[in-house]
């Protein structure tokens, strides 16, 4: 039997729901969408872990997209000096 606090994986349905709820709230914020996310988080302790994984993936993806731009800016700055 799976422990209630076991971290979800990307193939876990909780991850999929967390992703959908987060993206929906991110793309079109509203009190209703925020409330739906909060209600869902309270249903099961694993849902909090799933949202944490979604937010981690979101942050890492953003960092991966920004890093090349930052490196390019630093190279250009060194060339100007």
C-alpha positions in Angstrom: 0.0 0.0 0.0 1.3 3.5 -0.9 2.1 5.8 2.0 -0.1 8.9 2.1 3.0 11.2 2.2 4.9 9.5 -0.7 6.0 12.1 -3.2 4.1 11.9 -6.5 5.8 11.4 -9.7 5.2 13.0 -13.1 3.0 10.0 -14.0 0.9 10.5 -10.8 -2.6 11.7 -11.4 -2.2 14.3 -8.6 0.7 15.8 -10.5 -1.5 16.2 -13.6 -4.3 17.8 -11.6 -1.8 20.1 -9.8 -0.4 21.1 -13.2 -3.8 21.8 -14.6 -5.0 23.8 -11.6 -1.7 25.8 -11.4 -1.7 26.6 -15.2 -5.3 27.6 -15.2 -4.8 29.9 -12.2 -1.5 31.3 -13.7 -3.1 32.0 -17.1 -6.4 33.4 -15.9 -6.2 34.3 -12.2 -9.5 34.5 -10.3 -10.7 34.0 -6.8 -12.7 31.0 -7.9 -9.6 29.3 -9.4 -7.5 30.1 -6.4 -10.3 28.7 -4.1 -10.4 25.5 -6.3 -6.7 25.0 -5.9 -6.8 25.6 -2.1 -9.8 23.1 -1.7 -7.9 20.5 -3.8 -4.8 20.9 -1.7 -6.8 20.1 1.4 -8.2 16.9 0.1 -5.0 14.8 0.5 -1.5 15.5 1.9 0.0 14.2 -1.4 -1.6 17.0 -3.3 0.6 19.5 -1.6 3.7 17.5 -2.7 2.3 17.4 -6.2 1.9 21.2 -6.3 5.4 21.5 -4.9 6.7 19.4 -7.7 4.8 21.4 -10.3 6.2 24.7 -8.9 9.7 23.2 -8.9 9.3 22.2 -12.5 7.9 25.6 -13.4 10.9 27.4 -11.6 13.5 25.2 -13.2 12.0 25.6 -16.7 12.0 29.4 -16.2 15.6 29.3 -15.0 16.6 27.2 -18.0 15.0 29.7 -20.4 16.6 32.7 -18.7 20.1 31.4 -18.2 21.1 31.6 -21.9 19.9 35.2 -22.1 21.8 36.1 -19.0 25.0 34.4 -20.2 24.6 36.3 -23.5 24.2 39.6 -21.7 27.3 39.0 -19.6 29.3 38.1 -22.7 28.2 41.3 -24.4 28.9 43.4 -21.3 32.5 42.0 -21.1 33.0 42.9 -24.8 32.0 46.5 -24.1 34.6 46.9 -21.3 
